[in-house]
Amino acid sequence: MSEQHIINHCGLKILRSTHPEVRKIKRLQQGHSAHGNKVWRSSFALIDYLETYPFKAKSKVLEIGCGWGLSGLFLTKNQDVNVTGIDIDSSVQPYFDLQNSINNCTMEFQVRNFESINEDELASYQYIIGSDICFWDEMTDPLFNFIQRAIKTGVKRILIADPGRPPFWQLADICTENLKSEIISRRLYKPWKSEKYILALSSE
Ligand SMILES: C[S@@+](CC[C@H](N)C(=O)[O-])C[C@H]1O[C@@H](n2cnc3c(N)ncnc32)[C@H](O)[C@@H]1O
């Protein structure tokens, strides 16, 4: 695979949208996937944070709205944790599979929405992550609901990264009023100069 179409970052190979294999999937899926056909940049802030504050070994992690699964793949590759990625959109799976295989990872992927995860399933995870998943006003309430259920069932920590869109701040406000949460800002210089935010919630 040509290196000009790959970003090497934190031990991960990340495919650019220009990569021939990515273009091939896009051609096959014309008209599909409004949000899942590229890597979104907030995941780089999440990776940066997770590199500084690793998860406890042997933990189970759920990545919601994982898209190409970059943050989960970073964890799978660099930390002793087990990650499951879920996404509502089946058309992201070929991209995810490609990212998974070029990184020699075996992260699990399921096509499903986060709203469908019940309390028993939530109780099996210690951590939940997500990046760029609060992009519409309609996402705020279901996400708050989900976060509240997850904290209630004992999920230790939840990290949601975002570029700072209004629905994200709305979610951050509701979480701050009702749960133990904080906002972490992360300034990045590589692979791009940018500043992103992480809503961090904990049960302890
Ligand atoms: C903006 S993309 C971000 C993808 C990935 N997290 C990233 O940072 O590259 C948002 C993703 O959330 C997924 N999504 C939207 N609503 C969802 C839901 N209710 N449950 C699970 N995934 C959802 C979309 O299909 C899409 O892949």
The ligand as an SDF file (V2000), in Angstrom:
LIG
                    3D

 27 29  0  0  0  0  0  0  0  0999 V2000
  -19.1840   11.9850   12.5370 C   0  0  0  0  0  0  0  0  0  0  0  0
  -19.0580   10.2570   12.4690 S   0  0  0  0  0  0  0  0  0  0  0  0
  -17.6650    9.9090   13.5500 C   0  0  0  0  0  0  0  0  0  0  0  0
  -17.0800    8.5430   13.3410 C   0  0  0  0  0  0  0  0  0  0  0  0
  -15.8850    8.1780   14.2330 C   0  0  0  0  0  0  0  0  0  0  0  0
  -16.2730    8.1590   15.6230 N   0  0  0  0  0  0  0  0  0  0  0  0
  -14.7140    9.0970   13.9960 C   0  0  0  0  0  0  0  0  0  0  0  0
  -14.3800    9.8930   14.8990 O   0  0  0  0  0  0  0  0  0  0  0  0
  -14.0800    9.0210   12.9310 O   0  0  0  0  0  0  0  0  0  0  0  0
  -20.4400    9.7700   13.4780 C   0  0  0  0  0  0  0  0  0  0  0  0
  -20.7020    8.2840   13.4800 C   0  0  0  0  0  0  0  0  0  0  0  0
  -21.7280    7.9840   14.4230 O   0  0  0  0  0  0  0  0  0  0  0  0
  -22.5880    7.0000   13.8630 C   0  0  0  0  0  0  0  0  0  0  0  0
  -23.8900    7.0790   14.5670 N   0  0  0  0  0  0  0  0  0  0  0  0
  -24.8290    8.0570   14.4590 C   0  0  0  0  0  0  0  0  0  0  0  0
  -25.8690    7.7920   15.2700 N   0  0  0  0  0  0  0  0  0  0  0  0
  -25.5690    6.6270   15.9210 C   0  0  0  0  0  0  0  0  0  0  0  0
  -26.2580    5.8220   16.8960 C   0  0  0  0  0  0  0  0  0  0  0  0
  -27.4610    6.1890   17.3670 N   0  0  0  0  0  0  0  0  0  0  0  0
  -25.6570    4.6970   17.3440 N   0  0  0  0  0  0  0  0  0  0  0  0
  -24.4530    4.3140   16.8650 C   0  0  0  0  0  0  0  0  0  0  0  0
  -23.7630    5.0220   15.9180 N   0  0  0  0  0  0  0  0  0  0  0  0
  -24.3080    6.1660   15.4690 C   0  0  0  0  0  0  0  0  0  0  0  0
  -22.6270    7.3570   12.3760 C   0  0  0  0  0  0  0  0  0  0  0  0
  -23.0540    6.2750   11.5840 O   0  0  0  0  0  0  0  0  0  0  0  0
  -21.1660    7.7510   12.1230 C   0  0  0  0  0  0  0  0  0  0  0  0
  -20.3670    6.6690   11.7250 O   0  0  0  0  0  0  0  0  0  0  0  0
  1  2  1  0
  2  3  1  0
  2 10  1  0
  3  4  1  0
  4  5  1  0
  5  6  1  0
  5  7  1  0
  7  8  2  0
  7  9  1  0
 10 11  1  0
 11 12  1  0
 11 26  1  0
 12 13  1  0
 13 14  1  0
 13 24  1  0
 14 15  1  0
 14 23  1  0
 15 16  2  0
 16 17  1  0
 17 18  1  0
 17 23  2  0
 18 19  1  0
 18 20  2  0
 20 21  1  0
 21 22  2  0
 22 23  1  0
 24 25  1  0
 24 26  1  0
 26 27  1  0
M  CHG  2   2   1   9  -1
M  END
$$$$
